[in-house]
Protein backbone atom coordinates (compact mmCIF):
# COMPACT_ATOMS: atom_id res chain seq x y z
CA UNK A 1 0.00 0.00 0.00
CA UNK A 2 2.78 2.42 0.94
CA UNK A 3 4.63 1.54 -2.27
CA UNK A 4 1.48 2.15 -4.28
CA UNK A 5 0.98 5.60 -2.70
CA UNK A 6 4.65 6.47 -3.34
CA UNK A 7 4.40 5.55 -7.01
CA UNK A 8 1.12 7.48 -7.35
CA UNK A 9 2.70 10.56 -5.75
CA UNK A 10 5.72 10.27 -8.04
CA UNK A 11 3.51 10.10 -11.14
CA UNK A 12 1.56 13.14 -9.90
CA UNK A 13 4.78 15.14 -9.53
CA UNK A 14 5.81 14.26 -13.06
CA UNK A 15 2.44 15.44 -14.38
CA UNK A 16 2.71 18.72 -12.51
CA UNK A 17 4.76 20.44 -15.22
CA UNK A 18 3.51 19.34 -18.66
CA UNK A 19 5.04 22.47 -20.25
CA UNK A 20 8.59 21.59 -19.23
CA UNK A 21 9.72 20.58 -22.77
CA UNK A 22 8.42 23.92 -24.09
CA UNK A 23 10.30 25.77 -21.37
CA UNK A 24 13.48 23.93 -22.29
CA UNK A 25 13.11 24.81 -25.97
CA UNK A 26 12.35 28.45 -25.20
CA UNK A 27 15.37 28.65 -22.88
CA UNK A 28 17.63 27.09 -25.52
CA UNK A 29 16.38 29.58 -28.12
CA UNK A 30 17.02 32.58 -25.86
CA UNK A 31 20.56 31.48 -25.06
CA UNK A 32 21.48 30.40 -28.58
CA UNK A 33 20.07 33.52 -30.25
CA UNK A 34 22.48 35.63 -28.25
CA UNK A 35 25.73 33.81 -28.86
CA UNK A 36 25.29 30.68 -30.99
CA UNK A 37 23.94 27.24 -30.20
CA UNK A 38 27.36 25.56 -30.10
CA UNK A 39 28.40 27.65 -27.07
CA UNK A 40 25.39 26.66 -24.94
CA UNK A 41 25.58 23.69 -22.56
CA UNK A 42 22.80 21.42 -21.33
CA UNK A 43 23.26 22.54 -17.72
CA UNK A 44 22.95 26.16 -18.85
CA UNK A 45 19.75 25.40 -20.73
CA UNK A 46 18.34 23.69 -17.65
CA UNK A 47 19.26 26.64 -15.44
CA UNK A 48 17.66 29.11 -17.87
CA UNK A 49 14.50 26.98 -17.90
CA UNK A 50 14.46 26.67 -14.09
CA UNK A 51 15.24 22.97 -14.24
CA UNK A 52 18.07 20.94 -12.73
CA UNK A 53 20.54 20.20 -15.54
CA UNK A 54 20.00 16.46 -15.39
CA UNK A 55 16.25 17.01 -15.71
CA UNK A 56 16.72 18.23 -19.29
CA UNK A 57 17.78 14.72 -20.28
CA UNK A 58 14.39 13.35 -19.27
CA UNK A 59 12.93 15.17 -22.27
CA UNK A 60 15.83 15.47 -24.71
CA UNK A 61 18.61 12.93 -25.11
CA UNK A 62 21.16 15.48 -26.29
CA UNK A 63 21.72 19.10 -27.25
CA UNK A 64 21.35 18.06 -30.87
CA UNK A 65 17.89 16.67 -30.06
CA UNK A 66 16.94 20.06 -28.61
CA UNK A 67 18.06 21.84 -31.78
CA UNK A 68 16.14 19.40 -33.99
CA UNK A 69 12.98 19.86 -31.91
CA UNK A 70 13.41 23.65 -31.83
CA UNK A 71 13.78 24.02 -35.60
CA UNK A 72 11.01 21.52 -36.27
CA UNK A 73 8.69 23.53 -34.02
CA UNK A 74 9.60 26.75 -35.84
CA UNK A 75 8.88 25.24 -39.25
CA UNK A 76 5.62 23.72 -37.99
CA UNK A 77 4.53 27.14 -36.75
CA UNK A 78 5.08 28.67 -40.20
CA UNK A 79 3.32 25.79 -41.93
CA UNK A 80 0.32 26.10 -39.63
CA UNK A 81 0.13 29.84 -40.21
CA UNK A 82 0.28 29.39 -43.98
CA UNK A 83 -2.41 26.71 -43.90
CA UNK A 84 -4.70 28.96 -41.86
CA UNK A 85 -4.09 31.91 -44.19
CA UNK A 86 -4.96 29.92 -47.29
CA UNK A 87 -7.96 28.33 -45.63
CA UNK A 88 -9.55 31.54 -44.39
CA UNK A 89 -8.80 33.92 -47.26
CA UNK A 90 -11.54 34.82 -49.72
CA UNK A 91 -9.13 35.98 -52.46
CA UNK A 92 -5.52 35.63 -53.55
CA UNK A 93 -4.80 39.17 -52.40
CA UNK A 94 -6.16 38.46 -48.92
CA UNK A 95 -4.29 35.14 -48.76
CA UNK A 96 -1.03 36.88 -49.63
CA UNK A 97 -1.66 39.54 -46.99
CA UNK A 98 -2.33 36.87 -44.36
CA UNK A 99 0.83 34.95 -45.34
CA UNK A 100 2.92 38.12 -45.03
CA UNK A 101 1.35 39.19 -41.74
CA UNK A 102 1.73 35.75 -40.18
CA UNK A 103 5.41 35.62 -41.11
CA UNK A 104 5.98 39.09 -39.66
CA UNK A 105 4.19 38.15 -36.44
CA UNK A 106 6.21 34.96 -36.09
CA UNK A 107 9.44 36.93 -36.63
CA UNK A 108 8.51 39.36 -33.84
CA UNK A 109 6.77 37.04 -31.39
CA UNK A 110 9.27 34.19 -31.72
CA UNK A 111 12.32 36.27 -32.54
CA UNK A 112 14.88 34.13 -30.68
CA UNK A 113 13.58 30.89 -32.14
CA UNK A 114 13.59 32.19 -35.71
CA UNK A 115 17.07 33.66 -35.24
CA UNK A 116 18.36 30.23 -34.21
CA UNK A 117 16.53 28.72 -37.17
CA UNK A 118 18.39 30.93 -39.64
CA UNK A 119 21.77 30.63 -37.95
CA UNK A 120 21.81 26.93 -37.11
CA UNK A 121 19.73 24.99 -39.65
CA UNK A 122 22.86 24.14 -41.67
CA UNK A 123 24.33 22.34 -38.64
CA UNK A 124 21.57 19.72 -38.44
CA UNK A 125 22.36 16.08 -39.26
CA UNK A 126 21.94 15.38 -42.99
CA UNK A 127 18.58 13.61 -42.73
CA UNK A 128 16.98 16.35 -40.65
CA UNK A 129 18.55 19.12 -42.74
CA UNK A 130 17.16 17.62 -45.96
CA UNK A 131 13.72 17.23 -44.41
CA UNK A 132 13.73 20.82 -43.16
CA UNK A 133 14.78 22.15 -46.56
CA UNK A 134 11.98 20.23 -48.27
CA UNK A 135 9.51 21.84 -45.90
CA UNK A 136 11.07 25.26 -46.49
CA UNK A 137 10.71 24.85 -50.25
CA UNK A 138 7.07 23.81 -49.88
CA UNK A 139 6.42 26.85 -47.67
CA UNK A 140 7.94 29.17 -50.28
CA UNK A 141 5.86 27.49 -52.98
CA UNK A 142 2.69 28.41 -51.08
CA UNK A 143 3.72 32.06 -51.38
CA UNK A 144 4.67 31.68 -55.06
CA UNK A 145 1.39 30.00 -55.98
CA UNK A 146 -0.55 32.72 -54.17
CA UNK A 147 1.43 35.54 -55.76
CA UNK A 148 1.33 34.16 -59.32
CA UNK A 149 -2.28 35.17 -60.19
CA UNK A 150 -1.61 38.66 -58.81
CA UNK A 151 1.63 39.17 -60.77
CA UNK A 152 0.99 37.54 -64.12
CA UNK A 153 3.63 39.86 -65.58
CA UNK A 154 6.39 37.96 -63.76
CA UNK A 155 8.17 34.81 -64.86
CA UNK A 156 8.45 31.85 -62.49
CA UNK A 157 12.00 32.87 -61.56
CA UNK A 158 10.88 36.45 -60.92
CA UNK A 159 8.03 35.28 -58.69
CA UNK A 160 10.49 33.34 -56.54
CA UNK A 161 12.83 36.30 -56.42
CA UNK A 162 9.99 38.52 -55.20
CA UNK A 163 9.00 36.02 -52.49
CA UNK A 164 12.57 35.65 -51.23
CA UNK A 165 12.96 39.44 -51.21
CA UNK A 166 9.75 39.81 -49.18
CA UNK A 167 10.65 37.16 -46.61
CA UNK A 168 14.18 38.53 -46.45
CA UNK A 169 12.84 41.99 -45.66
CA UNK A 170 10.92 40.55 -42.73
CA UNK A 171 13.86 38.43 -41.56
CA UNK A 172 16.10 41.50 -41.44
CA UNK A 173 14.42 42.57 -38.21
CA UNK A 174 15.87 39.51 -36.45
CA UNK A 175 19.36 40.97 -36.45
CA UNK A 176 18.86 44.52 -35.20
CA UNK A 177 16.61 46.45 -32.83
CA UNK A 178 14.60 49.13 -34.61
CA UNK A 179 13.18 50.77 -31.49
CA UNK A 180 9.71 50.75 -33.05
CA UNK A 181 6.71 49.44 -31.16
CA UNK A 182 5.69 45.88 -32.12
CA UNK A 183 2.48 47.20 -33.70
CA UNK A 184 4.23 49.80 -35.85
CA UNK A 185 7.06 47.40 -36.73
CA UNK A 186 4.57 44.76 -37.88
CA UNK A 187 2.75 47.35 -40.00
CA UNK A 188 5.98 48.56 -41.59
CA UNK A 189 7.28 45.05 -42.28
CA UNK A 190 4.00 44.01 -43.88
CA UNK A 191 4.04 47.11 -46.08
CA UNK A 192 7.68 46.66 -47.11
CA UNK A 193 7.16 42.98 -47.89
CA UNK A 194 4.23 43.86 -50.12
CA UNK A 195 6.47 46.41 -51.83
CA UNK A 196 8.92 43.62 -52.67
CA UNK A 197 6.03 41.54 -54.00
CA UNK A 198 4.65 44.44 -56.03
CA UNK A 199 1.14 43.97 -54.64
CA UNK A 200 -0.99 46.48 -52.75
CA UNK A 201 -1.78 45.11 -49.27
CA UNK A 202 -5.27 43.70 -48.90
CA UNK A 203 -7.81 45.91 -47.16
CA UNK A 204 -11.37 45.19 -46.15
CA UNK A 205 -12.07 48.87 -46.88
CA UNK A 206 -10.19 49.57 -50.14
CA UNK A 207 -11.83 52.99 -50.46
N, C-alpha and C positions, 0 to 999 in steps of 0.2 A: 504493500500500500504506500509506504513512504517513498519507495523507488518510483512508483507510478506518479505520485504527486511531484517529485523532483523533475521527472522527464516532462510532465505537463507544464511546469513552471518554466523549464528551459525552452520549450517550444514557444511559449507565450512571449518570452523575452526576445526570441529571434523574430517574432512577428511584429514586435513593437516599432520597428523602423523599416517599413517596406520601401522607403525612398532612399535607402542607403546607397544602392548602386548609382542613382542619379546624382547624389551628393558627391560621390567619388568622381564621376565624370566631370561634373561642374568644377570641382576643385582642380582636377588635372588640366582642364581647359584654361582656367585662370592663371595657373602657374606657368604652363607652357606658352601661352600667348605672350607673356612678358619676356621670356628669355630662351625659349626653345625646348621642345619636349625632351631632347636627349640629356638635358642638364637636370631634369626633375627626377627625384627618387621616389620609390613607393612609400617610404616612411613619411616623406614630405607631403605627398598627396593625402595620406591618411590624416596627418596633422591638420592640413588645410580643410579637410572634410569633417574634422572633429571625431576622427576614428583612430583607434590604436593601429599602428602601422601593420601589424600582423592581420588585423581585421579586414584589410583591403583584399588579402588573398582569398578570403571566403567568397568573394564575388568575382575577382579577376585573377587568373593564374599568373599573369605577368604584366609588366608595363606595356608590352606590345599588345596584349589583349585589351588593355584600356584604350590605347590609341585606335585600334580597330573598331571597338564599340563606339568610341567618340565620333569618329568620322562616318561610321555607318548611321549613327543617329542624326548627324548633320545632313547627310544626303537624304535620309528618310523624311526629314522635316521639309526639305525643299520639294521633294516628290509629292508629299501630301498637300502642300500649298498649291502646287501646280494643278494637281487633280481637282482640288476644290475650286480653283479659279475657272478651269475649263468647264466644270460641271455647272457652276452657278451663272456663268455669263450668258447674256442674251444676244451677244454679237461678238465678232472678232475684235473689234476695237475695245469693248469692255473686257474681254478675256485677256487681251494684251495688257491693259491697265492693271488688272488684278494680278497678273504674273509679275509685272514690274513692282507693284506695291508690296506684294508678299516678299519678294527678294530683298527689297529695301528694309522691310520690317525685320526680317531674319538677320540681316547684316547688323542692324542696330540693337535688337533685343538679345541676340546670341553672338555678340561681337567676338568674344574670346574664342568660342567654339569654331566660328567660321575662320578666324585668323589661323588657328591651328590647322584647320582643314587645308588652307591654301599653302601653308608653310611645310606641312609634314606629310601630305598624301603620297609624295614620291618615295617616302621611306617605308611604306607598307610592304609586307611580303608580296611576292609576285602575284599570287592568286588573288589576294584581296585588292591589290592595286589595279589589276585588270578588271575585276568586277566593279570597282568604284568608277573606273573610267568609262565602262559601258553605261553605267547609270548616269554619269555626267553627260555623255553624248545624247542619251535619250532625253534628258532634261532640256538640253539645248534644242533638240529637235522639236520639242513642244513649243518653244518660243518661235522657231523658224516657221513651223506649220501655221502658227497663229498670225505671224507677221505677213506671210506670203500673200494672202488675199488683199491686204491693205497696202502693199508695196509691189504691185504687179510690174512696176518699172525696173525692179531689181532682178539681177540674175541670182541663181542659187548661191553662188560664192559671195555675192554682195549681201544677200540676206544674212548669211552666217557672220559675215564681217560686222554687220549692223548689230546683231544680237551680242556678239562678243564685246563690241564697243560699249553697249548699254550695260551689260553685266559688269564689265570692267570699271565703268564709271561709278557704279554702286559699290564695288569692292574697294575702291580707292579710299573710302572712308574708314576702312579697317586699320589703316596704317598712319593715321594722324587724327588729332583732335581739332575739330573745326570751331568749337565753342558755341555752336548753334544749339538751340533747344531741340530735343528729339522730334517734336512736331514739325518745326521748320526744316530741319535737316531731311526728314522723310519727304516733305513736299518738294524740296529742292532736288533731291536725288531722283525722285519720280519724274520731275520735269526734265532734268538733264538726260536721263535714260531715254525718255521719249524723243528728245532732240536727236540722240544718236540713231534711234530707230526711224526718225523722219515721219512720225505719226503724232497728231495732236492728241493729248491725253483725253480719255473718255470723260464725259460729264453727263450727269443725269439732267442738267439744265444747260444745254449747249448755247442757249440764247442769253 
